[in-house]
Amino acid sequence: MLYTRTRVDLRGAPFTFLKFRSMRTGSGVDIHKSTTADWIYGKSGGAPAGRSGCAAVAEPVVKTVHKITRDPRVTWVGRVLRCASLDELPQLWNVFRGDLSIVGPRPPIPHEVERYTEGHKRRLEVLPGITGLWQVSGRNALSFDEMVRFDLAYVETWTLEQDVRIVLKTVPAVLFGKAY
């Protein structure tokens, strides 16, 4: 079943973002809003780095994940979809429609953008993507400020060659359990 959510695209315009549903129907967003606010304001405590609900990867724990780990709203099928990043496949339709690019900053949720400074909003100067520089550089183990720095570096230095390198780094990140 498809799940739609409003996301913010290039220059801050809203669009309908597609994913396969991984949570129970009717799951509230309040916990996500609270976790996102904590992440943006640097108060994220999180759990050890690793993919939410996926088998642990044997590597040293150095950072924390800003996402909700072991989220009770996620179904067992949803955990499988998320572990393999298959919940992201419907976003290819968003690429076809022109809402997303394959590579670019991830499109934020409107309540995230409400908390952005003008500097943060510079992430919205390019078409958002399914994968990007921050996803292959630590993704959910990064602080909000680190994520913004990676996205702004991408915006300021975009090249087709860089996009190809990011796509090539995305494949093993997804296949070998580093997609968080």
C-alpha positions as CSV (number, residue, x, y, z in Angstrom):
1,M,0.0,0.0,0.0
2,L,1.3,3.5,-0.8
3,Y,1.7,6.2,1.7
4,T,1.7,9.9,0.7
5,R,3.2,12.7,2.7
6,T,3.7,16.4,1.9
7,R,7.3,17.3,1.4
8,V,9.1,20.5,0.5
9,D,10.9,20.7,-2.9
10,L,13.0,23.2,-4.8
11,R,12.5,26.7,-3.5
12,G,10.1,25.5,-0.7
13,A,7.1,24.4,-2.7
14,P,5.0,21.5,-1.3
15,F,4.6,18.2,-3.3
16,T,3.2,14.8,-2.6
17,F,5.9,12.3,-1.7
18,L,5.4,8.6,-2.2
19,K,6.6,5.6,-0.1
20,F,5.4,2.1,0.7
21,R,3.5,2.2,4.0
22,S,5.7,0.8,6.8
23,M,3.7,2.0,9.8
24,R,0.3,1.2,11.1
25,T,-2.5,3.2,9.7
26,G,-3.4,6.2,11.9
27,S,0.0,6.4,13.5
28,G,0.4,9.9,14.9
29,V,3.2,12.3,13.8
30,D,3.6,14.1,17.2
31,I,6.5,11.8,18.2
32,H,8.2,12.5,14.9
33,K,7.7,16.3,15.2
34,S,9.3,16.2,18.7
35,T,12.2,14.0,17.6
36,T,12.8,16.2,14.5
37,A,12.8,19.4,16.7
38,D,15.3,17.8,19.0
39,W,17.6,16.9,16.1
40,I,17.4,20.4,14.5
41,Y,18.1,22.1,17.9
42,G,21.0,19.7,18.7
43,K,19.2,17.9,21.5
44,S,19.1,14.5,19.8
45,G,20.0,11.6,22.1
46,G,19.0,8.7,20.0
47,A,20.3,5.2,20.0
48,P,23.6,3.8,18.8
49,A,24.2,4.2,15.1
50,G,22.6,1.4,13.1
51,R,19.4,0.8,11.0
52,S,16.2,1.2,12.9
53,G,15.0,-2.3,13.7
54,C,17.4,-4.1,11.4
55,A,20.0,-6.6,12.4
56,A,23.0,-4.9,14.1
57,V,26.0,-4.2,12.0
58,A,29.4,-5.1,13.7
59,E,31.1,-1.7,13.8
60,P,32.2,0.7,16.5
61,V,29.5,3.0,17.8
62,V,30.6,6.6,17.5
63,K,27.5,8.6,16.9
64,T,23.8,8.5,17.7
65,V,20.9,8.2,15.3
66,H,18.4,11.0,15.2
67,K,15.6,8.7,14.0
68,I,13.3,6.9,16.3
69,T,14.8,3.4,16.7
70,R,12.6,0.4,17.3
71,D,9.5,2.6,16.6
72,P,6.4,0.7,17.8
73,R,4.4,2.3,15.0
74,V,6.4,0.3,12.3
75,T,4.9,-3.1,11.3
76,W,7.0,-6.2,10.8
77,V,6.5,-5.9,7.0
78,G,7.5,-2.2,7.4
79,R,10.8,-3.2,9.1
80,V,11.6,-5.6,6.2
81,L,10.9,-2.8,3.7
82,R,12.9,-0.3,5.6
83,C,15.9,-2.6,6.2
84,A,16.2,-3.1,2.4
85,S,15.2,0.5,1.7
86,L,12.4,-0.9,-0.5
87,D,9.9,1.6,1.0
88,E,11.7,4.2,-1.1
89,L,10.9,2.6,-4.5
90,P,7.7,4.6,-5.2
91,Q,9.8,7.7,-5.1
92,L,10.9,6.8,-8.6
93,W,7.5,8.0,-9.7
94,N,8.3,11.3,-8.0
95,V,11.5,11.4,-10.1
96,F,9.5,10.7,-13.3
97,R,7.0,13.5,-12.4
98,G,9.9,15.9,-11.8
99,D,9.4,16.4,-8.1
100,L,12.6,14.6,-7.2
101,S,16.0,13.9,-8.7
102,I,17.9,10.6,-8.1
103,V,20.6,12.6,-6.2
104,G,20.1,15.7,-4.1
105,P,19.2,16.8,-0.6
106,R,16.4,14.8,0.9
107,P,13.1,16.7,0.7
108,P,12.2,17.9,4.2
109,I,8.8,17.7,5.9
110,P,7.0,21.1,6.2
111,H,7.3,21.1,10.0
112,E,11.1,20.7,9.6
113,V,11.3,23.7,7.3
114,E,9.3,25.8,9.8
115,R,12.3,25.5,12.1
116,Y,14.9,26.3,9.5
117,T,17.1,29.4,9.6
118,E,17.8,31.2,6.3
119,G,21.1,29.3,6.0
120,H,19.3,26.0,6.3
121,K,16.9,27.0,3.6
122,R,19.8,27.0,1.1
123,R,19.4,23.2,0.9
124,L,16.2,24.0,-1.0
125,E,18.1,25.7,-3.9
126,V,18.3,22.4,-5.9
127,L,15.8,19.7,-6.7
128,P,15.7,17.2,-3.8
129,G,16.7,13.6,-4.3
130,I,16.2,10.0,-3.3
131,T,19.8,9.8,-2.2
132,G,22.5,12.4,-1.6
133,L,25.8,13.3,-0.2
134,W,24.8,13.2,3.5
135,Q,23.1,9.9,3.1
136,V,26.3,8.2,1.9
137,S,28.4,10.2,4.5
138,G,26.7,9.0,7.6
139,R,23.0,9.7,7.1
140,N,21.0,9.4,10.4
141,A,24.2,9.2,12.5
142,L,25.0,12.8,11.7
143,S,23.8,15.9,13.5
144,F,21.4,18.3,11.8
145,D,24.3,20.8,11.3
146,E,26.5,18.1,9.7
147,M,23.6,17.1,7.4
148,V,23.1,20.8,6.4
149,R,26.9,21.2,5.8
150,F,26.9,18.1,3.5
151,D,23.8,19.3,1.6
152,L,25.2,22.8,1.1
153,A,28.5,21.4,-0.1
154,Y,26.5,19.4,-2.6
155,V,24.5,22.5,-3.7
156,E,27.7,24.6,-4.1
157,T,29.8,21.9,-5.9
158,W,27.3,20.0,-8.0
159,T,28.7,18.0,-10.9
160,L,27.4,15.1,-12.9
161,E,30.5,13.2,-11.8
162,Q,29.7,13.8,-8.2
163,D,26.1,12.5,-8.7
164,V,27.5,9.3,-10.3
165,R,29.9,8.8,-7.3
166,I,27.0,9.3,-4.8
167,V,24.8,6.7,-6.7
168,L,27.7,4.3,-6.7
169,K,28.2,4.8,-2.9
170,T,24.4,4.4,-2.3
171,V,24.3,0.9,-3.7
172,P,26.7,-0.7,-1.1
173,A,25.2,1.5,1.7
174,V,21.8,-0.1,1.0
175,L,23.0,-3.6,0.3
176,F,25.4,-3.8,3.2
177,G,23.2,-2.3,5.9
178,K,24.6,1.2,6.2
179,A,21.4,3.0,4.9
180,Y,20.1,3.5,8.5
